């Protein structure tokens, strides 16, 4: 892991945060420290050209309307500062630090000022000044070397993210929404670009990459670095959107320092109508959306888009449960895939199209029943043949959670050998232990392991075919689909009348309504008697009837003049009990009535090659396979069962761990018994020693 300049810088900055204790609440520490950190990073970047920029600004004053392009060229970045002040010079005038700091900030170009404004920095300056802390905080940061020579961009990302994690934990916020370990990003990017080596080795290929939940921009940075390794002349234009103002500001400032367009990082929620790139498509898409985050608070525009636009919008397949919006990010990313435009003159290069990778927890693999939103989203993805593969990662890789994670790879330009297939790669045991934990992160993936996992993914088709590596499996896409069939059994009921049934009848609405009418009319019932006693007067004898119809016929015949039909129907319903020896009940057409108490559902795999069939043949194949399953697996035990095909639903799930499960037989009983006896003998020996 590359963390040069990490530990000492984090410890130092964290000690600065301790200065705020008592004057600021814990949840406010980050709102003070992080903008100072950004300010110092920008200042260190500009320091080598600061004098030239000031001189250039003075020479152009009053002569040029728009000096920004010239000053940007002079500074070497997309931002600049025309103030002669810096944090060190502010200390020369202790009585006016606040005013001079504001003057210094005002000297920045507009993009840099906007970054600091997202923190509400001006208010923090006022409060620090009133608390007598401003001079001390400025002095601390003035001594902090954050030049690119002292702190690499990689290490700077780790510093920001570690501080964000700590500040978030202090305020009970969801800390890990912002962080993706760099080695995980490198692995994802390796696989994302792996299929495009030929296309990326041109004279000067230009590609675009978008992250809809970009956080501090770690994924964008690593992707650009990897692209340069493939081809130094290649250009990867990065775009992103971020909801958290602090991480948005960090990401934007990082792009400014790298000389890239900070306007490519949009502030707001990419899932709603605040999407900063509603009509853009990209060559690559990369994301680590927050795990299991509730999206109820911004559900209205998402539901509106789903209901009004359907598949013309982003959320046509359905909306996942509000407790986890992970799949919303995936659908949003799919909407930004480029169409494929194959060029027959270059058969090794597929023009257009998009490859995307996204980190998920295990939930999106299988959550939701057949016909439910999550299943329908998976169905939409798999039936369109976009899912290329899934890689299972080790647990304890992420800062905020120890759970196992997976990243999915999707594309609309699969290579011919992968069409109709999905690769699963199990790398849960590919990790090294960290010497020191970062939050919940106790493991990392080495460079060698990244290379090995990339090879496993690239060679998945061949490895799965010859079975040479158990960590790789490849399936036809139908393997993840199933039909959820409803198995019915005929209803058999006999009827029993006893005091328990009488009590339930006395408590029913049908009885109480009739009883009230009779009492008010002065007929049949004693107004002072309980409802149960009134039932006993009408139905005094216990009895048993072979079918509900037999009981209904007898009671309608005997009591038809007094008791209304609804009361008798209620009595028969309450008296009915399940009886496997009773005759089968039928409907008016003579067909057996299904028994809801015996109803069951079964999952049956889809027929092989099902997705290549036309609609009519698909249905016939489903029915045929279900009937075969019924005859072979159900009727030997339940001869009267049948399948109600009208209730069949198609579902999709990806039971990743099941496919890699290996049965380990238990130890022999004799071995376990011998071990227990040995332990018992040892305990007895210890006890004898105590008695002595």
N, C-alpha and C positions, 0 to 999 in steps of 0.2 A: 504494500500500500504506500502511495506517495503522500507523505504528510510532512514534508520538509517545512520547518518553521511553524509547526502546528502547536505542539504542547506548550512551549514557552509563551507563545503569543496568546493562546487561550487563557492560560493561568494569569498572565499580566492583565488582560482585559477584564477577566472575572474579578480581579482584585480592585480594579477601578469601579466596577459595579458595587462593590461593598461600600464605597464612599457615599452611595446614595441612601444607605440604610437610615431610616428615621425620617428623612425628608420626602422620600418617595415610597409608594407602596410597591410590593414585590412585583406585581404584574406590570408596573410602569418602567422597570429597569431597562428592558429591551428597547423601549421607545426613546430612551436617552442614549444608551450606549451604541446601538446599531447605527443611528445617523452620524454619530461622531466617527464610527469606524468607516462608514462609507466616505465621509468627508476627508478623513486622513488618507484613505486609499486613493481618492481622486487627486488629492494634493501631492502625494508622493509620485503619482504618475506624471503630473504636469511639471514637477520641479525642474527637470533638465532644460525645458524650453520656456520657463515662466518669464524670464527677463526679455526674451525675444518677443513673446506675445504682447507684453506690456508696451514695449517700444513700437511694435507694429500697430497696436491699437491707437497709440498717441499720434502716430504719423498719419493714420487714416481718419482721425477724428474730424468730422465736418466735411470730409471730402467724398466719402463713399457711404451710400445709404445702407447697404447690407454688407457688414464687415465679417459676418460669421464664417463664410467659406474660406476667406483668407486666414483668419485667426485659427480655424480648425486645421488648415494645412500647416500653419506655423507650429501649432502645439503637437501635431502628429496624432491627434485624437478627434473624435466627434464632439468634443467639448473643450472649453478653455476657461481661463479666469484672468480678468484684466485688472484685478486689484493688486496693489503692491504688498498687501498684507498676506500673512500665512499664520498658522497656529503659533509658531515660535515668536513671531513679531507681536502678536497680540499680548504676550506676556510683558512686553516693555511698557505697557500702559495699564497697570493693574486696576485703576479706577474706572476704566472705560471698556472693559473686556466685552460686555454685552453689546454695546453700540458698535464697537469695531468688528465683532464677530458677524453682526448683521451686514455691515458694510462689505466685509470679505465675502460672505455668501452671495450678496447681490452682484458681485463681480463675476460670478460664474455665468456660463451660457444658460439659456432657458431650460434645456433638457436636464442639466444637472440640478438646477434649482427645483424643478418639478419633483425630482427624486427625493430631495430633502423635505419638500413640502408634504409628501405622503406620510411622513412621520409626525407631522404637526410640530416641526422642530422649533419654530419661533416661540411657541408656548413653553417648550422645555427650556429654552434659553432664559426666558423670563423667570421661571421657577428656580432654575439653578442659581441665577444671579441673586434672587431674593433670599435663597438659603445660604448664600456665601460659598457655594460649591463650584461656581463656574470657572474661576481661575484655576483651581486644583484639577478639575477635569480636563481643561484645555492643556494644562501643563503635562498631564499624564500622556495624553494622545500626541502631543508635540514630540515626545521622546520615543514614540512607537514607530519603528521602521517598517513600513508596509510597501516598500518599493517592490517592483517585480523581480528584482535581483535577490531580495531578501525573502520574499514570500511568493512562490509560484501561484499561478491562477488556480491550479489544482488544490494547493494547500489553502488558498484564500477561501475557496468554496467550502472546504472542511471547517475552517474557522467560523465562517458565517453560520453554517448548519449546526455546529456544536453549540454555539452561543444561543441560537434560536431554540434548540432542544432544551437547554437549561432554563432559559427564560420562560419557555412555554410550560415546563414542568412546575416552575414556581407559581404560575398563575392557573394551573390545572387546565391548560388548553391541550388540544390534540397536537402534540409536538411533532410526531413523525409524518405529518402530512407533507412536509417540505423536503424530506431527505431521501436520496437514493445513493447507496454506496457506489463509489466510482468504479470499483471492479465489476459490479453488476452492470453498470452502464456500458463499460467496455465490452463485456460479453454480449450484451444485447446489440450493441452497434456492430460488433464483429459479424454476428449472424445476419443482421439487417442488411449489411453491405456485401455479404459473402457471395450472393448470386450475381453481383454486378461488377465483379472485378474487371471483366473485359470492357464494359461500357465506361468504367471510371478511369481507364488508362489512356484516354484520348488526349488531344493536344491541350485543351483547357475545358474540361467538362464543368458545367454549372448545374448544380442541383439545389433543391430546396428541402428543408426539414421543418416540421412544426410539432410543438409540444403544447397541448391544450391545458396542461397543469404544470407549468415549467418551473415553479418554485424559484430557487436561486439560480437556475439555469445550468445546473450540472450536466444534464443530458445534452444540452445544446453544445456545451464546451467540449465534452468528450467526443461527440460526433464530429465536430470540426477537426479536432486533433487527429482522429482516426482517418478522416478523409485525406488530410495532408500526408499521412503515412502511406496511403495507397498511391497518391499522386500529388506531389508538391504543387503542381499547377492547377489542381482541381479547386473549385470554389463551392463551398456549401453555405448557402444563405439560410440563416436560421430565423425562425419566427416562433413566437410563444404568447401565451396568455396566462395570467396569474390573478387569483382572487385576493390573496393576502397582500395588503399594501407594503408590508415590510419586505417580504421576499420579492415582490415585484420590483421594489426600489433597488434591491441588491442585484437582481438579474439585469436590470436596465443599466445600472452603473457598470457592471461587468462588461456589457457589450460596448459601452462608451469607452472603457479603458482599452478594449481590443480594437478600437477604431471602426466598429461596425455600427449600423444604424439602430439606435436605441428605440426608434419608433416601431420597430418590429416586435417589441414586447408590449402587448396591450394589457391594460388593467381592466379587470372585470371577470364576470362568470362566463366561461366559454360554453356552458350548457344551455343558457337561456338566450333571450334575444339580445344579450350583451355580447354575443359571439363576435370577436373582432375580425374574423375572416369567414363571413357567411358564404361567400361565393368563390373562395380560393381553393385550389387543389394543390397538392404537394407531392414531391417524389418520395419522401420518407415521412413517417409519422412515428413519434416516440413518446411514451408517457408512463408515469408511475402515479396514477390517481390515488387519492386517499382511500384506504381500506375501510369498508363498512361505515361510511359517513352518511348520516341522515340528510336527505335532500328535500324534506318536507317544507322548509322555510322558503324555498324558491321553486316549489312544485307548480304553481299556477301557470307560468309561461311555458313550461315543459309539457304539461298536460294539454294546454291550448294548442301547441304545435302538433302534438300527437293526434288530437281529435280533428283538427281542421285541415291539416296537410297530409296526414297519413304517410305513405311511402314517398311522397314528394318532399317531405321534410326529413328530419334526421331520425325520428323515433317511430317509424312505421311499424316495426314488428311488435312493439309493445313497450310498456314501462315497467321496470323492475320494482320490487317492493321499496318503499320509501326509506327503509333502514339501511340500504346499501345502493349507492348510485354508481358503482364501478362500471356496469354495463352501459350506462348513459354515455360515459366518456368514449367507450369503444364505438358505439353507434355514431357519435359525433365525428370520430376520426374516420370511420368508413365513408361518411358523407364527403370527406375531403380527399378521397382517392382519385387519382387521374384516370381517365379512360385509357385503355390499351390501344396502341396503334402500331401493329407489327409491320416491320419493313422487310419484305422478302429478300432484299439484296444483302441484308446482314442477319442471317439466320441465328447467329450466336448472341444477338442483342435484341431484347424485346423493348421497343420504344414505348414511352408512355407508361401508364400503370403506376402502381404505388406499392411499397412494402411498408408495413407498420409493425411495431412491437409495443406491447403494453404489459405492465406488471399487475398481477392480480393476487389476491389471497385464494384459498381453495374454493370459496363459496361460488363464484361464477361458473365453476366446472359442473356443478350438479344441482344447485339450489333451484327450487320451483318444480311443481308437478307437471306432467304432460298436459299440454294445452295452456299452461300458465305463461306469464310474460317472459320469465327468464328462459324457459324451455323454448319458447317461440323465437327469442332472439338467437339462441344457439342454433335453432333449426334454420333460420334465415341465413346465418353465416355459413353453416356447413353445406346446406343445399345449394348455395351460390358458389361453393368450392373456393372460399376465401381463406379458410383456416389451413395454414401450411404445417404448423407444428406447435408443440407446447414443450417447454423445458421446465422441469421441476428443480427448484433451487434448494440448497440446505436451509435449515432453520437458523435463527439467531444471526441473520445477515444484516438486518435493518436496525436502525437506531431506536425505533419506538416499539418494536414488537419482536417476539421470539418465534412467531408462527412460521410455518413453511409457506413459501411463496412460489409463484409460477409466472413465467412470462410467455405470452402467446405471440406467435408470428403469423400475420395475415398478409395476403397479397392477392391482387387481381391479375397477376401475370406469373402464374406458376410455370416452372419449367416442365416440359412434356413428361418427364419421369415421375413428377409429383402430382400430376392432374388426377383428381379423384381420390387422393390419398392424404392422410394426416399422420405426421411423425410425432411420437412421444419420446422424449429423452429424459431419463432419470439421473440427475446429477446431485441427488441429496447427500451423497457421501463425498462429494468433491469439495473439500474445504480445508483450510488450515486454521488453527486456533490463534487468536490474537493474544499478544502479550498483555495488553491492557484493554479493557472493554470501553466502548463508546456508547453510553446508554445501554440498551439491550443488545447491542452488536458485540458478539463474542467470537464470531468467525468471519473469515474473509476468503475470497477465491484468489489463488495465486495466478501469476501470469502464465505459468505452465499449464495450470488447470483450465484457464480461459482458452488457451490454444487447443487443449485436448477436447473440451466441450464443443468448441467451434467445429473441430474435425468430426466429432460424433454427429453433429447436426448436418453438416455438409454431406457426409457419407451415409446418412441414415438409411437410404433406400438399399444400398448394397449391404450394409451391416445387418439390417433386418432380414434381408433375403437369405443370407448364409448363416444367420444366427450366431455370428462370431462375437457379439457383444450384447450381454443381457440388459444393458442399460438403454438399448434402443429398440423400439418397436414401431412398426408402420402398419396402419390399418386402412382399409377402404372406408370412405366417409360414412357409408351406411352402417358401419359397425357401431356407431355412436347413437343411432336412432332406434326407436322401438315403438311398437303399438301397445298402448295401454287398453286392454280389453276388459270388458265387464262380463263376468261369469255369473249366470243366474241359475237358481234352482227353484223348482216348483213350490208354491206355497201349500202347506198342509196344516190345517187347523181343526181342532175339536174345541168344544165349549164347555166350561165348568162354571156352575153358579154356586157361590158360597158367600159367607159374610164379607170376605175381602172384596169380592166383586161388588156386593151390595154397597159397601162403604164408598168405593170408587164411583159408583153410579150416583150415590147421594151427594158426592162432591162435584159432580159434573154440571156444566152450564145447562145442558138439555133438561136434566131432571129438575134443577132449581127453578128454571123458568116455568116448567109445567106445574110444579108443586105450588109455586106462588099464585099462579092463575087459579088453581083448584081451591086453595085456601081462601082467596079473596072472593071466589064465587060461592063459598060455603059447601063445596062438594068434596067427597072422598076422604079428605085428610083432617086429622086433629091438629088445629093450629098450634097447640102447645107441645106436640110430639116432635122428636128430633127427625131430621130428614132420613136417617138410617132406619128408624122405626117405621116411618111412612113407606120406605122401600120394602121393608119386611112384610108390611100389610099387603102390598101388591104382589110381591114375589116371596112367599113364605117357604117354599120347598127348595132344598138343594137338588142339584141334578147335573147330568152330563149328556151332551149331544155329540154325535159323530162329526157334524160339520156345522159351521155358522148358519148355513141356509136351513138346516133342519131345525135349529133353535129358533131362527127368525120365523119360519113357517108356523111352528107350534105356538109361539107367543102372539103372532099376529092373529092366528085363528082364535085363540082363547081370550085375548085381551083387546082385540081390534076395536071393540066398542068403547073402551075406556082410555087405554094408553095410546098416545099418539105415536106415529111411526118413528119420528126422530129419537124418542126416548128408547124405543125397542132397538133401533139401530145402534144407539150408544151402548145399551146393555150387551148386545151381541158382540160388539167390538171389544168391550172390556172383558167379556167372558172368554174370548178366543185365546187359546194357548197353542204354542207350536207342538205338533204331534207328528212324528215321522211315520206313524202307522195310519194316519187319517188319509182319506182320499185327496187327490190333487184338486185344488180349486181352479176353476177355469173362468175366463171372461165370456162375454156374450158370443164371441166367435168360436168358442170352444177351445181356445188356446190356453195353455197353463198360465196362471198368474205367477209372476216372479215374487219370491219371498225376499223383502228388503233386509231381513235379519240374516239371511244366508248369502247375500250378495258379496262378491269378492272381485278384486281386480288383479290382473296378471300382466306383467311386462313380457312381450314377445319380441325378439329381435326382428328387424326389418329383413325382408327377403334380399338375398344377394343381388346386386345390380338394380335394386329397386328404383334408384334415382334416374336411371337411364331409360325407364319405361314411360310410355305416355300415360295420361291421367286415368283413362279407363282400365288399362292393363295394370296399373299400380293398384287400383282398388281390388281388382280380381285377385292379384297376388297376395294382398293383405288378407282378404277373406280366406283364400285357400290355405295360407300358412296358419292362420288362427284356427281354422277347422281341423287341420292336421294336429296342431298342438292340443286341441280339445280331445280328439280321439286317442292320442298317444299318452297324454299326461294327466288328463282330468277324468275322463269317463271310466277308466279302470277303477276309480275310487268313488266317483259320483256319476252313476250311469244316467241319471235324469238331467244332468246339467246341460246348459247351452250357452252360447255367446250372443249377447245383444250387440250386433255390429253397428247399430245406430249410435251407440255410446262410445265407440272406439275413438281414441285420441292418439295423435302422433306426438311423441316426445323425443327430446335429445338431451343426453347428458354425457359427460366425459369422466368416467370413474378411473382417474389416473392411477391411484394407488392400487386398485384392484388388479389392474393389468400387470403390475410389477410385484404382486404379492407372491412370495415363495413359502410354501408350507414347510415348517420345521417340526418334525415329529417330536413328541414329548420324550423325555428320558425314560428308560425302562423302570418299571415299578421297583424291581429288585435293587437297582442302583440308588433310587431315592430312599428306599427303606434302609439300606446300609448306611447312607449318609445321616439319616435321622438317628439311627442307633449310635453312630459314632459321636454325634453331638450330645445325645442323651448321656452317654458314658462320660463325656468330658464334663458335663454339668454335675453329674454325680460326684466325680472326683473333686471338683471345686467345692461342692457342698461339704464333703468329708473334711476338706482342709479347713473350712470355716468352723466346723464343730470341734476340731482339735484346738 
